[in-house]
Amino acid sequence: MEEKIQQLENEIRIIKERNDRVEADKAWETSSVRIGTIVIITYIVASVVLYTIGVKNYLLSALVPVVGFYLSTQSLPAIKRWWMKKYLLKKQ
């Protein structure tokens, strides 16, 4: 009996550790650090590419993909909530 209790406690610990990892991963997906890092990397890469191909005002032009990405990160959570409501209502 003691062995069975120990096994169950171990399984619960493993599940809690997994849940912590999943929660951390979900938090990272919406974190401002992640979004800011992607914005900066996108701006640098777009600037280099536009400079390389000879675009005038390449620094200003590089803002287009950055702003597009940023706006998508801000609007997608609202769209996701709408879609989930619709999806869950359909299942009922």
LINBELUR-V402573 format. One record per backbone hydrogen bond with DSSP energy under -0.5 kcal/mol. CO is the residue of the C=O (numbers start at 0). NH is the residue of the N-H. E is the energy in kcal/mol with one decimal. If there is no record, write none. Layout:
co=(CO;CO)
nh=(NH;NH)
e=(E;E)
This chain:
co=(0;1;2;3;4;5;6;7;8;9;10;11;12;13;14;15;16;17;18;19;20;21;22;23;24;25;26;27;30;31;32;33;34;35;36;37;38;39;40;41;42;43;44;45;46;47;48;49;50;54;56;57;59;60;61;62;63;64;65;66;67;68;69;70;71;72;74;75;76;77;78;79;80;81;82;83;84;85;86;87;88)
nh=(4;5;6;7;8;9;10;11;12;13;14;15;16;17;18;19;20;21;22;23;24;25;26;27;28;29;29;30;34;35;36;37;38;39;40;41;42;43;44;45;46;47;48;49;50;51;52;54;53;57;60;61;62;63;65;66;67;68;69;70;71;72;73;74;75;76;78;79;80;81;82;83;84;85;86;87;88;89;90;91;91)
e=(-2.2;-2.3;-2.3;-2.3;-2.5;-2.1;-2.3;-2.4;-2.3;-2.3;-2.3;-2.5;-2.4;-2.2;-2.7;-2.3;-2.0;-2.6;-2.7;-2.3;-2.3;-2.4;-2.4;-2.2;-1.8;-0.9;-0.5;-1.2;-2.1;-2.8;-2.3;-2.4;-2.4;-2.4;-2.6;-2.8;-2.4;-2.4;-2.7;-2.8;-2.5;-2.4;-2.5;-2.8;-2.5;-2.6;-1.9;-2.7;-1.1;-0.8;-2.8;-1.8;-1.4;-1.4;-0.9;-3.2;-2.2;-2.6;-2.7;-2.8;-1.9;-2.0;-1.4;-2.0;-2.3;-0.5;-1.9;-3.1;-2.3;-2.1;-2.7;-2.8;-2.2;-2.3;-2.9;-2.9;-2.3;-1.7;-1.4;-0.7;-0.7)
